[in-house]
Amino acid sequence: MYEKILESLSKSDFRSKFRLKEKEKEYIANKGLPVIESHARDFISKRIAPAVIKNDGKQTPMKGHPVFIAQHATASCCRGCISKWHKFPKDCELSSDQQEYLVGLIMEWIRNQLK
């Protein structure tokens, strides 16, 4: 389901620079993928899904959590990137289906990094 967009993202010089380091891989191993997925769901619903985000474009740190790194790699870090790459309208709340799509994409990228 995500192969086409992940392939497109991998061709972006910026997006392709993101990789999970050993520290993040250890964090995932210690917490488990279900916990990481719950973090992704929480970050998307609170930081990305609202129609108006006062600090849009700056709400996702570049490091500090595997999901943050994955968000940048998958262009799900801000509404501008989401609009450009995933064609979701910028100024309206993301639907639950759109949120689940982004969480699934993030998790697929993470699983690929763990291989």
Sequence and secondary structure as in RCSB ss.txt:
>XXXX:A:sequence
MYEKILESLSKSDFRSKFRLKEKEKEYIANKGLPVIESHARDFISKRIAPAVIKNDGKQTPMKGHPVFIAQHATA
SCCRGCISKWHKFPKDCELSSDQQEYLVGLIMEWIRNQLK
>XXXX:A:secstr
  HHHHHHHHTSTTGGG    HHHHHHHHHH HHHHHHHHHHHIIIIISSS  TTTTSSS SSSSHHHHHHHHTT
 SSHHHHHHHH   TTS   HHHHHHHHHHHHHHHHHHH 
